[in-house]
């Protein structure tokens, strides 16, 4: 959330400086995509934690809860974790080489590249750690040792609570 705010503020400052002072820098543009990359790569594990990831509910809703959980486990173990390992193994050497070489953007006034390259293995490592956690939670659920993982991570956000309070207030006013 804070990275998105930072990207918006940088974008705003860049637009104002470009229009008002006829000054701009490629560094402003690059830091924006660095920040957006961080949002999506680092946020992937959090998305999995909140059970907000993409799935085919039209198909899975017809299955029993136990079958849904088993499919989740198979998907995580057979697809997500191998993908994370493969991407980490491919991107880590790239990030290390960029760091060692002090790689800089080819754009005039551009930034160093290794931080954004390092986001790739970091983001997928965090996603893999969360994936392990999800497998553990789902196994515990199947064995009757834990709550349903689809429900346990669904506490109400502040916005949802506010919306519910407003709905209740409107209902009371109508009575």
N, C-alpha and C positions, 0 to 999 in steps of 0.2 A: 504494500500500500504506500509506504513512504518512498519507495523507488519510483513509483508512478508519479507521485506528487513532485519529486525532484525532476523527473523528465519533463513534466508539464511546465514547471517553473523555468527550467533551462530553455525549453522551446519558446516560452513567452519572452524571456530576456533576449533570446536570439532574434526573434521577430521584431521586437521593439528596437534593438540596437541596429538591425539591418534597415528598418524603415526610417527611424528617427535620426540615426547618426551615420548611415551608409557604411556600417561596419558589421562584418560577420566573420566567422571562423569555422572551418571544417571540424574543429574540435567540439564545437557545440553540437553539431549534427551527430558526430560519432559518439559522444557521451550519451546522447539520447538513445541510440540503438544499443549501446552497452547496457544502459539501465533497463531497457525493455527486455533485452536478452536475459538479464538477471532476474527480472520478474517472472518470466516464463520458465526458465530453467530451475531456479531455486523454488519457485512456487509449485512445481509438479508434484513433489512429495507431499506438500500441504494439501493439494487437491485430492490426492489419493487418501490422505488421512481423513479428510472431510467427506469422503465417499461421493465426490462431485465429478469424478472422471467419466469419460464417455463409455457407454455400454449400450447394448441393444435391449432395452427394456421391453419392447414389443414382443420379443421372443422369450426372454427370461421370466417375465411376469407370469407366464403360464406354468412354470415349474414350481415345485415345492421349494420352501426356503432352504432346506438341506441341499437340494440339487443346485440351487443358485450359489450357495457357499462353496460347494465342491467345484463348480465351474470357475468361480473366482480363484480358488487355490490353483487349479490346473493352469488357468490363464497367467497367473502371476509367476508360477514356477516354470512353466514351459515357454512362456513368451516374454514377459516383462523382465524378469531377472537376467535371462540370457542377453536380451537386448541391452540392458544397462551395462552388463559386463563387457559386451562387444564395443559399445560406444565409449566406455571409459578406456578400454585398451587401445582404441584407435585415436582418441582425442588427447589423452595424457601426454604421449610423446610430442604431439604438435604443440601443446602448451609449454612443455619443457624446452623444446627447441626455440620457440618464440622468446621465452624468458632468457635463455642463455645467449641468444643472438641479439637481444635488445630490439626485436622487430618493432618497427614503427609503421604506421599507415603510410601508404604511398601518396595520400592526399596532402596538399600543402597545409601545414598547421595541424596535421593529424596527430592522433594519440598513439601511445604504445599499445601493442596488440595483445601481449600475453595475458592481461587481466580478463579480457573477454574470452580468449581461448581457454583460460583456466575455469571459466564458468561452466563449460561443457562437462568435463569430468566431475566437477563439484556437484552440479545439478543432478547428474545421473547417479552419483554416489549417494546423495541424499534420497533420491527416489528409490534406489535399491534398499537402503536402510529402512525406509518406510514400507517397502514391499515385504521385507522380512517380518516387520511388525504386523502387517496385515495378515500374512500367512499364519503367524502365531495366534492372532486373535480369532481367526476363522477356525483353526484346529481346536482351540479352546471351546468355541461355540459348539462345534460338532460333537465334542466330548462332554458337553454339558457343564463346562467349567467357567464359562464366561457369557456375557450378554451378546445379543445379536450385534455384530459389528456394523450393520447397516443402520441400526437405530442408535447405538451408543455415541456416535460422533455427530449427532444431529441436534445439538443444543441450539436454542434460538439465538439469532444474531440480535444486536441492539436494534437494528432497523426493523426486523421482524417483530420484536417485542413492542416497539413503538407503534407499528402498524396495527397490531392486535389491540393495544390500548386504545388507539383512535377508533377502531371498529366498535369496541365495547362502549366507548363514550357516545358514538353516534346511535347505537342501539338504545342506550339509556335515554337519550334525548327524544327518540321517536316514541317512547312509551309514555 
